[in-house]
Amino acid sequence: MSRPKQHHFVPRMLAEAFTDGEGWLHWCDTSIASSVLHRARPEKLFTQGDLYTTRSHEGVIDNSVEVRFLGGVEHAAKPILQEIISSARKGRLPDLGRWERRDWMIFFLTQWRRTPEAQKSVIPDAEGFSILREILQGARQQVPHLEERVDELSSNGEMKRLLHNARTDTLARGSDQILSTLERRGIRIFTVSLPRKSLIIGSRPVVRFNAGERRHLSDPLVELWLPVAPDIAIGLGQGAAVDLVPATDERQVRKLNRALAGQSRFIAANSAALVRSISRPR
């Protein structure tokens, strides 16, 4: 079996929910001033070559993070996502047990951390290379007999490989402490039924809203949201296992869309007009 080469950092099952009636995603690159609109199939968008592949110094390839870890997380979350969307559209709470809620939070946390933009916001490339140089400099002093090996690892290509591997391995390890905090917060489902109002999806699709100086995830006023369909976003609750909150003002939808566009290089939706309006704010 051939290994996957183009890795989705926004799962295809999420992107598919934002397609138009003919199965197209309308998207643009927000880093380009002209914001030219394009369209693509979900399998072609939000991907990067070998994003979750690690390589050893000898060139041995390990694709287990993409195939086993991320594949397993997405597989567990898919029926839960379907249940949430189906129930929310009927105006009722989804039937989720404790372990299903946990599996969803693992997916939610992973999606928050897995995108290239999110990874680089935690440790920018320059900072990552600086940390590696310090480590390698320490190695020169502690194991002088391996100076030639340290020199090899200090090359630009090897530094890039080491930083990439570190980010990938960290993603697979997760964080039990953060996961426990998210579980205590519970799940909040935001539904949109306002006329001509829809959500977009972005290349960094989990949005965080802090409450002034209050930034800790345990604080019920700190929000995290992940749009999962044009009419539904899933976020953190305020203590209940699951609750349902309908949009009451179009400004709530606009705030979420603007935040997504502000932190994502690529944005997409089921409407070219919506992408145009978000990428070119008045």
N, C-alpha and C positions, 0 to 999 in steps of 0.2 A: 504494500500500500504506500502510495506517495504521500509525503508529509505536506500539510498545508503551508503555503508560502505567504499568501496575503492574509494577515490576521485582522479580524474585526476588533476594533477597540470600543465600538458601540455595537452590541450584538445585532445580528441580522434580524432577529425576532422583534427587536425594538424598532429598527428602521422600517420594517415592513408595515408596521401599524400607521406610519405617516405617509403612505403612498396615496396617489390619487386613484380615481376609478379605473385607470388603465395600468396601474402598477408602477407608476413613475414617482420618484422623489424629485422635487424641485429644490435646487440648492445653489448656494453661492459661497465664494471665498471672501470672508469679511475683511481680510488683510489687504485686499485689492480695492483701491479707491473707487473704481468704476462699478464694482459689485456686479459683474456680468452674471446673468442667470444661466443655469445649466439644468439638465435633468439626467437622472441615472436610475438604474435598477438598484434595489437595496443591497444586493451582493457586491456592488461595485463602489459603494460609498463607505466612508469611515473605516478605511483599511490602511495598513502599513505593512510593507514587506518584512517578514520575519521579526515582527515586533516583540513576540514572546519567546523567541528562540534564543537559547544560550549556546555559547561556543567555548570550548576549552582552548588553552594555549596551543594544543596539538591539533586543533581543528575539529574535535569531536562535537557533533551537533546534538543538542538535547531539546526536544520539542514538547516535553511533558507538561510544562505550564499551560501551553495552549490546548493540548489535546486532553490531558487528564484533569488538571485543576479547573481551568476556565470552562472547558467542555462540560465537566461535572456540575459546576455551579449553574451554568445556563440550563442544563438538562433538568435540574431540580427545580429551578425557578419558573420554567415555562408553563406548566399547568397551574401554578399558583397565580401567575400573571393573568392567564386566561380567566381564572375564577374571579379575580379582582375586577377586571374590566367588565366581564359579563354581569356580575352582581351590581357594580356601580351604575351601569347603564339602566338597570332596573330599579335603581333607587334603594337598594338594600345592601347590607353589610355582607362581605364574602364569608363563607364558611371555612375558616382557617383554624387548624389546631395549633398547639404550641410549636411542634416541630416544623410545620409549614411556615409559621411566622418567623421562625429562626432561619429557615432556608431562604426566605425572602430577604431578611436582613443581611445574610451573607452575600447574596447577589447585589443588594443595594450598596453595601460597603465596598464590595469589589468593583462595582461600576464607578463609584466615586473615585477610586484610587487608580484605576487601570489605564486611563487614557494618557497619551504622551503629554498633553498639556497639563494634566493634573500632576503627573510625575515630576515634570520640570518645574512646576510651581513650588513643590516641596524642596527639591534640591536642584537648582539650576545647573546646567552643564559646567559653568565656570567654577561654581562652588564644589561640585562633585570632583572635578579634576584637581582642585586645590587639596581636597581631603586625601585623594589618592596619592598626590605627590608627598604629602606629609607622611603617609603610611610607608611609602617606598623609601623615603629618606631615612625613616626610622629603621627600616630593614637593612639599609646599607651599613648602619652602625652596629646593629645587633648580629647580623650574619654576614660579615665582610667576605667570607669565602664564597658567597653566592652573588657577588657583585655583578658578574656577567649576566646572571639571570634577572637581577633587578634592573639592569640596563635595558634588557629586552622588554620588560614590562613597562618601562618608562616611555616607550615610543608612543606617538600619537594614536596609532592604530590599536595598540594594546590597551592604552588608557580608555579609549572609546569602548572596547570590548568589555573591560572590567566594569565600567560604569553601567553599561547596558545590562550585563549579567546581574549586577547588584540590584538594579531596579526590578528586574524580572523576578529574581529570587525573593525579594522583599514582598512583592505582590502575592506570591503563593503562600507566604507564611501568615499573612493576615495579622489581625490584632484582636486578641480575646477581650482586652479591656474596652476598646472602642465598640466591639460587637455587643458586649454586655450593656453598655450605655445606650446603644440604639434600641436594644430589646426592651429596656425599661421605659423608653419613650413610647414605644408602640408605633402603630401604622396609622397614618392619616391619608385619606383619599380625597383629592380635590377634583370636583367634576365641573365641567363647563357646558352649559346648555344655553348660554346667551346667544342671541342671533348674530351670525356672521363673525363669531369670535372663536379662534382655534389656537392651540398651542403648537409651537415648533419643537424641533429636536436639534441639538448641537453636538459638535465633536467633543465638547466637555459637558455632558448632559446633566450632571447633578449640580444644582444651584444652592448656594448657601447664603442665608440672610442672617447676619448677626443683629443683635438688639443693642445698639450703641456699644458700650464697653463690655457688654455681656456676650461672651464668645464661646463658653463651654457647652459642649453638646448635651450635657445633662440639663441645661437650662431650657425650660419649655418655650421660651421666647426666641430661641435660636432655631432657625428653620433650615431644613434640607429638603429639596424637591427634585424629583426625577419625572419628567413628562414621559408617559408610556403610550399615549395615543393623543390625537388632536383634541380630545375632550376629557382627558384624564391625566392627572399627575399624582404620583405617590410620594409621600414624605414622612417625616417623623411626627408622631402624635404628641399628646401632652399627658400621657400616663395611661390612657385606655388602651386595651389590646389592639382594637381597630375602631376607627371612627370615620364618618363620611361628612365632608364639608362641601356644599355646592358654592360655586362662584356667585356672588351677588352684585358684583360691579365689574365692568369691563377693565377697570384699572388694575384689578388683580391679575388678569390674564396678560395685560400689557407689561406689567412689572416683571412677571416671570419670563416672558419672551425677550424683553430688553436685557435682562440679566444673562440669559442664555447667550444671546448674540454678543454681549459684551465680553464674555469669557471664552467664546468658541471661535476658532478660525473658520470652521465650516458650519453653516446652519442649513436646515432642510425642513420642508413641510409638504403638505399635499396640495398646496396652492402657490403658483408662481407669484401671484399678487401679494400674498402674505409675506413671502420671503423678501420681495422687493420693498415692502413697506417697513419691515423690520431692519433691513440692511441699509435703508436710506431714511432714517428718522427725520421728521420735519423739524 
